[in-house]
């Protein structure tokens, strides 16, 4: 019995070009993603106020995780 012939799937860029009708990447200026030029600053105050309602939301959504982290077995 002969083996079935597997069709090769075109590359994503080829599929996108066929869909759009013009090649990828788009012509023009590339996006600015050079991480060496990024600056990270921490300007938060030392103490960040948290309301009672915010604490209740965290306790509601993350109760299982908090129990796992803070309750020793």
DSSP file (Angstrom, degrees, kcal/mol; ACC not computed):
  #  RESIDUE AA STRUCTURE BP1 BP2  ACC     N-H-->O    O-->H-N    N-H-->O    O-->H-N    TCO  KAPPA ALPHA  PHI   PSI    X-CA   Y-CA   Z-CA
    1    1 A X              0   0    0      0, 0.0     2,-0.1     0, 0.0     0, 0.0   0.000 360.0 360.0 360.0 128.3    0.0    0.0    0.0
    2    2 A X        -     0   0    0      1,-0.1     2,-0.2     3,-0.0     3,-0.1  -0.381 360.0-108.2 -72.5 149.6    1.6    3.4   -0.9
    3    3 A X        -     0   0    0      1,-0.1     2,-0.1    -2,-0.1    -1,-0.1  -0.478  37.4-104.5 -73.9 145.5    2.1    6.0    1.7
    4    4 A X        -     0   0    0     -2,-0.2     2,-0.6     1,-0.1    -1,-0.1  -0.449  33.5-118.3 -69.7 144.3   -0.1    9.0    1.7
    5    5 A X        -     0   0    0     -2,-0.1     2,-0.5    -3,-0.1    -1,-0.1  -0.735  24.4-142.0 -85.9 122.7    1.5   12.2    0.4
    6    6 A X        -     0   0    0     -2,-0.6     2,-0.4     1,-0.0    -1,-0.0  -0.722  12.4-133.8 -86.9 129.4    1.6   14.9    3.0
    7    7 A X        -     0   0    0     -2,-0.5     2,-0.3     1,-0.0    -1,-0.0  -0.646  20.3-124.9 -80.6 135.0    0.9   18.3    1.7
    8    8 A X        -     0   0    0     -2,-0.4     2,-0.4     1,-0.0    -1,-0.0  -0.628  20.6-128.2 -80.8 138.7    3.4   20.9    3.0
    9    9 A X        -     0   0    0     -2,-0.3     3,-0.1     1,-0.1    -1,-0.0  -0.710  26.8-115.2 -85.6 131.0    1.8   23.9    4.6
   10   10 A X        -     0   0    0     -2,-0.4    -1,-0.1     1,-0.1     5,-0.1  -0.275  39.8 -91.6 -63.3 153.2    3.0   27.2    3.3
   11   11 A X     >  -     0   0    0      1,-0.1     4,-2.3     4,-0.0     5,-0.2  -0.207  34.9-112.0 -61.1 156.4    4.9   29.5    5.6
   12   12 A X  H  > S+     0   0    0      1,-0.2     4,-2.7     2,-0.2     5,-0.2   0.897 118.8  53.4 -59.9 -41.4    2.9   32.0    7.6
   13   13 A X  H  > S+     0   0    0      1,-0.2     4,-2.2     2,-0.2    11,-0.2   0.872 109.1  49.4 -63.8 -35.1    4.4   34.9    5.7
   14   14 A X  H  > S+     0   0    0      2,-0.2     4,-2.2     1,-0.2    -1,-0.2   0.895 111.3  49.1 -68.8 -39.5    3.4   33.3    2.4
   15   15 A X  H  X S+     0   0    0     -4,-2.3     4,-2.1     2,-0.2    -2,-0.2   0.911 111.9  49.0 -64.1 -42.0   -0.1   32.7    3.7
   16   16 A X  H  X S+     0   0    0     -4,-2.7     4,-2.9     2,-0.2     5,-0.3   0.900 110.2  50.7 -65.1 -41.1   -0.3   36.4    4.8
   17   17 A X  H  X S+     0   0    0     -4,-2.2     4,-2.7     1,-0.2     5,-0.3   0.908 110.8  48.9 -62.9 -41.7    1.0   37.6    1.5
   18   18 A X  H  < S+     0   0    0     -4,-2.2    -1,-0.2     1,-0.2    -2,-0.2   0.880 114.8  46.1 -65.1 -37.3   -1.6   35.5   -0.4
   19   19 A X  H  < S+     0   0    0     -4,-2.1    -2,-0.2    -5,-0.2    -1,-0.2   0.916 121.5  34.9 -70.9 -44.5   -4.3   36.9    1.9
   20   20 A X  H  < S-     0   0    0     -4,-2.9    -2,-0.2     2,-0.2    -3,-0.2   0.803  98.9-129.3 -83.2 -30.3   -3.3   40.5    1.7
   21   21 A X  S  < S+     0   0    0     -4,-2.7     2,-0.3    -5,-0.3    -3,-0.1   0.470  81.8  69.7  91.8   1.5   -2.1   40.6   -1.8
   22   22 A X  S    S-     0   0    0     -5,-0.3    -1,-0.2    -6,-0.3    -2,-0.2  -0.979  89.9 -86.6-147.6 158.1    1.2   42.2   -1.0
   23   23 A X        -     0   0    0     -2,-0.3     2,-0.4    -3,-0.1     4,-0.2  -0.182  47.3 -97.8 -71.5 154.9    4.3   41.0    0.8
   24   24 A X  S    S+     0   0    0    -11,-0.2     2,-0.2     2,-0.1    -7,-0.1  -0.883  94.4  57.5-102.6 141.9    5.0   41.0    4.5
   25   25 A X  S    S-     0   0    0     -2,-0.4     3,-0.1     2,-0.0    -2,-0.0   0.507  94.0-116.7 -77.9 161.6    6.5   42.9    6.3
   26   26 A X        -     0   0    0     -2,-0.2    -2,-0.1     1,-0.1     2,-0.0  -0.333  33.2-103.3 -63.5 144.5    4.6   46.0    5.4
   27   27 A X  S    S+     0   0    0     -4,-0.2     2,-0.3     3,-0.0    -1,-0.1  -0.364  81.0  56.3 -66.3 150.6    6.7   48.7    3.7
   28   28 A X  S    S-     0   0    0     -3,-0.1     2,-0.2    -2,-0.0    -3,-0.0  -0.792  94.4 -15.9 125.2-168.4    7.7   51.6    5.8
   29   29 A X        -     0   0    0     -2,-0.3     3,-0.1     1,-0.1    -3,-0.1  -0.494  66.1-120.4 -75.1 135.1    9.5   52.3    9.0
   30   30 A X        -     0   0    0     -2,-0.2    -1,-0.1     1,-0.1    -3,-0.0  -0.365  36.9 -94.1 -71.8 156.0   10.0   49.3   11.4
   31   31 A X        -     0   0    0      1,-0.1     2,-1.2     2,-0.1    -1,-0.1  -0.296  37.1-109.3 -67.6 155.6    8.6   49.4   14.9
   32   32 A X        +     0   0    0      1,-0.2    -1,-0.1    -3,-0.1    -3,-0.0  -0.728  61.7 139.2 -89.7  95.7   10.7   50.7   17.7
   33   33 A X        +     0   0    0     -2,-1.2     2,-1.1     5,-0.0    -1,-0.2   0.025  17.2 135.3-124.5  26.1   11.5   47.6   19.8
   34   34 A X    >   -     0   0    0      1,-0.2     3,-1.7     2,-0.1     4,-0.3  -0.660  36.8-166.1 -79.0 101.9   15.1   48.2   20.6
   35   35 A X  G >  S+     0   0    0     -2,-1.1     3,-1.2     1,-0.3    -1,-0.2   0.698  78.1  73.8 -65.9 -19.3   15.1   47.3   24.3
   36   36 A X  G 3  S+     0   0    0      1,-0.3    -1,-0.3    -3,-0.1    -2,-0.1   0.724  96.4  50.7 -67.8 -18.2   18.6   48.8   24.8
   37   37 A X  G <  S+     0   0    0     -3,-1.7    -1,-0.3     2,-0.0    -2,-0.2   0.499  88.5 105.2 -95.9  -4.2   17.0   52.3   24.6
   38   38 A X    <   -     0   0    0     -3,-1.2     2,-0.4    -4,-0.3    -5,-0.0  -0.463  55.7-153.8 -77.4 148.5   14.2   51.6   27.1
   39   39 A X        -     0   0    0     -2,-0.1     2,-0.5     2,-0.0    -2,-0.0  -0.990   0.9-156.5-123.7 130.8   14.4   53.1   30.6
   40   40 A X        -     0   0    0     -2,-0.4     2,-0.4     2,-0.0    -2,-0.0  -0.927  16.2-179.5-108.3 125.4   12.7   51.6   33.6
   41   41 A X        -     0   0    0     -2,-0.5     2,-0.6     2,-0.0    -2,-0.0  -0.935  21.7-150.8-124.5 148.8   11.9   53.9   36.5
   42   42 A X        +     0   0    0     -2,-0.4    -2,-0.0     1,-0.1     0, 0.0  -0.900  29.9 154.8-117.9  99.5   10.3   53.2   39.9
   43   43 A X        +     0   0    0     -2,-0.6     2,-0.1     2,-0.0    -1,-0.1   0.107  30.1 126.1-112.7  21.5    8.5   56.3   41.0
   44   44 A X        -     0   0    0      1,-0.1     4,-0.1     2,-0.1    -2,-0.0  -0.481  67.2-104.8 -74.6 149.8    5.9   54.6   43.2
   45   45 A X        -     0   0    0     -2,-0.1    -1,-0.1     1,-0.1     3,-0.1  -0.301  29.5-110.7 -68.5 162.2    5.7   55.8   46.8
   46   46 A X  S    S+     0   0    0      1,-0.2     2,-0.5     2,-0.0    -1,-0.1   0.902 108.8  37.0 -61.9 -41.0    7.2   53.6   49.5
   47   47 A X  S    S-     0   0    0      2,-0.0     2,-0.6     0, 0.0    -1,-0.2  -0.962  75.5-159.4-115.5 124.4    3.7   52.8   50.9
   48   48 A X        -     0   0    0     -2,-0.5     2,-0.1    -3,-0.1    -4,-0.0  -0.901  21.7-125.7-104.0 121.6    0.9   52.3   48.4
   49   49 A X        -     0   0    0     -2,-0.6     2,-0.4     1,-0.0    -2,-0.0  -0.410  25.0-166.8 -68.8 139.6   -2.6   52.7   50.0
   50   50 A X        -     0   0    0     -2,-0.1     2,-0.1     4,-0.0    -1,-0.0  -0.995  13.0-135.1-128.5 130.7   -5.0   49.8   49.4
   51   51 A X     >  -     0   0    0     -2,-0.4     4,-1.9     1,-0.1     5,-0.1  -0.380  22.8-114.4 -82.0 162.6   -8.7   50.1   50.1
   52   52 A X  H  > S+     0   0    0      1,-0.2     4,-2.2     2,-0.2     5,-0.2   0.881 117.5  55.4 -60.9 -39.5  -10.8   47.5   51.9
   53   53 A X  H  > S+     0   0    0      1,-0.2     4,-1.9     2,-0.2    -1,-0.2   0.887 106.2  50.9 -63.6 -39.1  -12.7   46.8   48.7
   54   54 A X  H  > S+     0   0    0      2,-0.2     4,-2.2     1,-0.2    -1,-0.2   0.905 109.2  50.8 -65.1 -40.6   -9.4   46.1   46.8
   55   55 A X  H  X S+     0   0    0     -4,-1.9     4,-2.6     1,-0.2    -2,-0.2   0.902 108.7  52.2 -63.3 -40.1   -8.4   43.6   49.5
   56   56 A X  H  X S+     0   0    0     -4,-2.2     4,-2.3     2,-0.2    -1,-0.2   0.886 108.0  51.4 -63.9 -38.6  -11.7   41.8   49.3
   57   57 A X  H  X S+     0   0    0     -4,-1.9     4,-2.5     2,-0.2     5,-0.3   0.942 111.9  46.4 -63.1 -47.1  -11.3   41.5   45.5
   58   58 A X  H  X S+     0   0    0     -4,-2.2     4,-2.7     1,-0.2    -2,-0.2   0.916 113.0  49.2 -61.8 -43.2   -7.9   40.0   45.8
   59   59 A X  H  X S+     0   0    0     -4,-2.6     4,-0.6     1,-0.2    -1,-0.2   0.882 112.5  49.0 -63.9 -37.4   -9.0   37.6   48.6
   60   60 A X  H  < S+     0   0    0     -4,-2.3     3,-0.3    -5,-0.2    -2,-0.2   0.938 120.4  34.2 -66.5 -47.2  -12.0   36.5   46.5
   61   61 A X  H  < S+     0   0    0     -4,-2.5    -2,-0.2     1,-0.2     3,-0.2   0.807 129.3  32.3 -81.7 -30.4  -10.0   35.8   43.3
   62   62 A X  H  X S+     0   0    0     -4,-2.7     4,-2.8    -5,-0.3     5,-0.2   0.130  77.4 117.0-116.9  20.9   -6.8   34.6   44.8
   63   63 A X  H  X S+     0   0    0     -4,-0.6     4,-2.7    -3,-0.3     5,-0.2   0.903  78.9  49.6 -57.6 -44.5   -7.9   32.8   48.0
   64   64 A X  H  > S+     0   0    0      1,-0.2     4,-2.1     2,-0.2    -1,-0.2   0.914 113.2  46.5 -62.6 -42.6   -6.7   29.4   46.8
   65   65 A X  H  > S+     0   0    0      2,-0.2     4,-2.1     1,-0.2    -2,-0.2   0.917 112.7  49.6 -66.1 -43.4   -3.3   30.7   45.9
   66   66 A X  H  X S+     0   0    0     -4,-2.8     4,-2.8     1,-0.2     5,-0.3   0.920 110.7  50.2 -62.0 -43.7   -3.0   32.7   49.1
   67   67 A X  H  X S+     0   0    0     -4,-2.7     4,-1.9    -5,-0.2    -1,-0.2   0.918 111.2  49.1 -59.9 -43.3   -3.9   29.6   51.2
   68   68 A X  H  < S+     0   0    0     -4,-2.1    -1,-0.2    -5,-0.2    -2,-0.2   0.868 117.2  41.2 -63.6 -37.9   -1.4   27.5   49.3
   69   69 A X  H  < S+     0   0    0     -4,-2.1    -2,-0.2    -5,-0.1    -1,-0.2   0.858 124.8  30.5 -79.7 -37.2    1.4   30.1   49.8
   70   70 A X  H  < S+     0   0    0     -4,-2.8     2,-0.7    -5,-0.2    -3,-0.2   0.583 101.9  75.7-107.5 -11.0    0.7   31.1   53.4
   71   71 A X  S  < S-     0   0    0     -4,-1.9     2,-0.3    -5,-0.3    -1,-0.1  -0.902  70.9-147.4-105.8 115.9   -0.7   28.0   55.2
   72   72 A X              0   0    0     -2,-0.7    -3,-0.1     1,-0.1    -2,-0.0  -0.582 360.0 360.0 -83.0 142.9    1.9   25.4   55.9
   73   73 A X              0   0    0     -2,-0.3    -1,-0.1    -5,-0.1    -5,-0.0   0.416 360.0 360.0 -94.1 360.0    0.9   21.8   55.8
